[in-house]
Amino acid sequence: MIDLHSHLLPGVDDGSPDLEVSLDMARIAVADGIRIMACTPHITPSLYENDGAQIREAVAALAERLLEAGVDLYLVTGADVHLAPKLIERIRSGRVPTVADSRYFLLEAPHHVAPPRMEEVIRDFRSAGYVPILTHPERLSWIDAHYGYIKRMTAAGAWIQLTAGSITGTFGHQPRYWSERMLDEGLVHLIATDAHNTGRRRPAMSKAREAVAARLGEAEAENLCFARPLGIVRNRAPADIVAAPAFAAAGTATT
C-alpha cells in the first residue's frame, strides 16, 4: 500500500514529536503493509511555517535513519497545505512542495467554516496545472450542512482523500457515515492514514482497505490504496490514472 498523507517527520508540527516516535511509526506502517509514505507536515500560516527546502532536508535525513535502522519504507515529500494567498506562486517556486514533486498536492480546508469561492479556487489550481487533493473532507464539521459543496468541488477538479480511521470508525459515527457515502457515490480517489503518532492516529491502512474491499470490491480497494497513489507519485495525468471515479472525472479538464 501507499500512504500519501502522514505527519511522520519529527518535531515539525503536531505529528511525531521526535525521531524515536518517527521510527516506531515507520515500523508500524511497514508491518501494516505500507511500502511508500509521503511525509506531509502542515503548512499553516502563523502556526506551522514549514517550507519546501526544510521539508526536503528533513525527509532526506529521516530516510537515512530508516535505512540505518533497517526499516524498509520509501519516503517522498509533500505537505498538508492550508489555503493562503499566492498559493499557486508558492507551489511553483517550490516553497510549498507537491506530493513527490508531482502536479498533485494536499489541500486542507478549514475544519469549522466552509470556505467561500472554493470551486473557483480549484478551477484556478487546475488551470495552473495542479490537482488539489482535498484531505479528509469526511471529518470537516460543516460537511453535514454543505455536502453538496464538496461534490461541487470534486466536479470542479478536486480529488478526494479519506482517512483510513474514518472508514473503520476511529473518528466516530459521522466521519464513518460520510466516508461510506462518498465511497458509494464514487467520489473518493485515495485513502491515507493522516498518521500523527503510534496510538489512535497510527499509520495503518489495512483494516480500511479490507472494509472497502468488502463494500466495493477488491479492485477498487486496490485502486484507492495502491494504484491511484502510485499514479500520483509517478505524476501521471489524472485521466491516465487507473479507474478514476466517474463523478470527479466528468467535466474535469486534465492537465
C-alpha positions in Angstrom: 0.0 0.0 0.0 1.0 3.6 -0.5 0.2 6.3 2.1 0.3 9.8 0.7 -0.7 11.8 3.9 1.3 11.4 7.1 2.9 13.6 9.8 5.9 11.3 10.2 8.6 14.0 10.3 9.8 14.6 13.8 9.3 17.9 15.6 7.9 20.0 12.8 4.2 20.1 13.5 1.6 18.3 15.7 2.7 14.9 14.4 5.7 12.9 15.6 7.5 14.8 18.4 10.9 13.1 17.9 13.0 10.7 15.9 12.2 7.7 18.1 8.4 8.1 17.6 9.0 8.6 13.8 11.0 5.3 13.7 8.2 3.5 15.6 5.6 4.9 13.3 7.6 3.8 10.3 7.8 0.3 11.7 4.0 0.2 12.3 3.4 1.3 8.7 5.7 -1.4 7.3 4.1 -4.1 9.5 0.7 -3.0 8.2 1.8 -3.4 4.5 2.7 0.2 3.6 5.8 0.5 1.4 5.7 4.1 0.3 4.9 7.0 2.6 4.6 10.7 1.9 5.9 13.0 4.6 3.3 15.8 4.6 3.7 18.2 7.5 1.3 21.1 7.9 2.0 24.4 6.2 -0.3 26.7 8.1 0.4 30.5 8.2 1.3 31.8 11.6 1.2 28.3 13.1 3.4 25.8 11.1 5.7 27.8 8.9 7.3 24.8 7.2 8.7 25.3 3.7 9.8 23.1 0.8 13.6 23.3 1.5 13.1 22.4 5.1 10.8 19.5 4.4 13.1 18.0 1.7 16.0 18.2 4.1 14.0 16.6 6.9 12.7 13.8 4.6 16.3 13.0 3.4 17.5 12.9 7.0 14.7 10.6 8.1 15.2 8.3 5.1 18.8 7.9 6.1 17.9 7.0 9.7 15.3 4.5 8.4 18.0 2.9 6.3 20.3 2.7 9.2 17.5 1.1 11.3 16.7 -1.5 8.7 13.1 -0.1 8.1 12.1 -0.8 4.5 9.9 2.3 3.9 10.4 4.6 1.0 9.7 8.2 1.7 8.6 11.0 -0.6 8.0 14.7 0.1 4.8 16.7 0.3 2.8 19.0 2.6 -0.6 19.3 4.2 -1.4 22.8 2.9 -3.9 25.3 4.2 -5.4 27.7 1.7 -3.5 31.0 1.8 -2.8 33.9 -0.6 -0.4 33.3 -3.5 -0.5 29.6 -3.0 -0.1 28.8 -6.7 3.0 31.0 -6.8 4.4 29.3 -3.7 3.9 25.9 -5.2 5.6 26.9 -8.4 8.6 28.3 -6.5 9.0 25.1 -4.5 8.2 26.8 -1.2 5.1 24.6 -0.9 6.0 21.0 -2.0 3.6 18.9 -4.0 3.4 15.1 -3.4 6.6 13.6 -4.7 7.2 16.7 -6.8 4.2 15.8 -8.9 1.3 18.0 -10.1 -0.8 16.8 -7.1 -0.8 18.5 -3.7 -2.7 18.0 -0.4 -5.1 20.9 0.4 -6.7 21.1 3.8 -9.9 23.0 4.1 -10.8 24.9 7.3 -12.3 22.5 9.8 -15.2 24.6 11.1 -16.2 27.1 8.3 -17.0 26.3 4.7 -14.5 28.4 2.7 -16.0 30.7 0.1 -15.3 30.5 -3.6 -13.6 27.1 -3.4 -15.0 26.0 -6.7 -13.4 29.0 -8.4 -10.1 28.4 -6.5 -10.0 24.8 -7.5 -10.5 25.7 -11.1 -7.6 28.2 -10.8 -5.4 25.4 -9.5 -6.4 23.1 -12.3 -5.8 25.8 -14.9 -2.4 26.4 -13.5 -1.6 22.7 -13.9 -2.1 21.4 -10.4 -4.5 18.9 -8.9 -5.6 19.7 -5.4 -6.3 16.7 -3.2 -8.9 17.7 -0.6 -7.8 16.0 2.6 -10.3 14.2 5.0 -13.5 16.1 4.0 -15.4 13.5 5.9 -14.1 14.9 9.1 -15.0 18.6 8.5 -17.5 19.9 11.0 -19.5 21.6 8.2 -20.0 18.7 5.9 -23.5 17.9 7.2 -24.8 21.2 6.1 -22.6 21.6 3.0 -22.1 18.2 1.4 -23.3 19.5 -1.9 -20.5 22.0 -1.8 -17.9 19.2 -1.5 -19.5 17.4 -4.5 -19.2 20.7 -6.5 -15.5 20.9 -5.6 -14.9 17.5 -7.0 -16.8 18.4 -10.1 -14.5 21.5 -10.4 -11.5 19.2 -10.3 -10.6 18.5 -6.7 -9.6 15.0 -5.8 -10.8 13.4 -2.5 -8.7 11.6 0.2 -10.4 9.8 3.0 -8.7 9.0 6.3 -8.3 5.3 6.9 -9.5 5.7 10.5 -12.7 7.4 9.4 -13.6 4.3 7.4 -13.1 2.0 10.3 -14.9 4.2 12.8 -11.9 5.5 14.8 -13.2 9.1 14.4 -16.8 8.3 15.3 -20.1 7.8 13.6 -20.3 10.9 11.4 -17.0 10.6 9.6 -17.7 6.9 9.0 -21.1 7.8 7.6 -19.7 10.4 5.2 -16.8 8.1 4.2 -19.2 5.4 3.3 -21.5 7.7 1.4 -18.6 9.2 -0.6 -17.3 5.8 -1.4 -20.7 4.6 -2.5 -21.1 7.7 -4.7 -17.8 7.2 -6.4 -16.2 10.4 -5.2 -13.1 9.1 -3.5 -9.7 8.9 -5.2 -7.5 7.6 -2.4 -7.2 6.6 1.2 -4.4 7.7 3.5 -3.6 7.4 7.2 -3.1 11.1 8.2 -0.9 9.5 10.9 0.3 11.6 13.8 1.5 9.1 16.4 1.7 5.5 17.4 -1.6 5.5 19.2 -5.1 6.4 17.9 -3.6 8.2 14.9 -1.2 5.4 13.9 -0.1 4.8 10.3 -2.3 1.8 9.4 -4.4 1.3 6.3 -5.1 -2.5 6.1 -8.3 -2.5 8.0 -9.7 0.3 6.0 -8.6 -1.5 2.8 -10.5 -4.6 3.9 -13.6 -2.6 4.7 -13.5 -1.0 1.2 -12.9 -4.4 -0.4 -16.0 -5.8 1.3 -18.0 -2.8 0.3 -16.9 -2.0 -3.2 -14.8 -5.0 -4.3 -11.1 -5.9 -4.3 -10.3 -3.9 -7.5 -11.5 -0.6 -6.0 -9.7 -1.3 -2.8 -6.5 -1.7 -4.8 -7.2 1.5 -6.7 -7.7 3.5 -3.5 -4.7 2.2 -1.6 -2.2 1.5 -4.3 -2.9 2.1 -8.0 -4.1 5.8 -7.8 -1.5 6.8 -5.2 1.2 5.2 -7.4 -0.1 7.2 -10.3 0.2 10.3 -8.3 3.8 9.5 -7.2 4.7 8.9 -10.9 3.0 12.2 -11.8 0.7 10.6 -14.3 -2.1 12.8 -15.8 -5.4 12.5 -14.0 -7.1 10.8 -17.0 -4.4 8.2 -17.1 -4.6 7.1 -13.5 -6.4 3.8 -13.4 -10.2 3.9 -12.9 -10.6 7.4 -11.7 -14.1 7.9 -10.1 -16.6 8.7 -12.8 -18.2 11.7 -10.9 -14.9 13.5 -10.5 -13.7 12.8 -14.0 -16.9 14.2 -15.5 -16.4 17.7 -16.7 -12.9 18.0 -15.3 -10.1 19.1 -17.7 -6.9 17.0 -17.5 -3.5 18.7 -17.2 
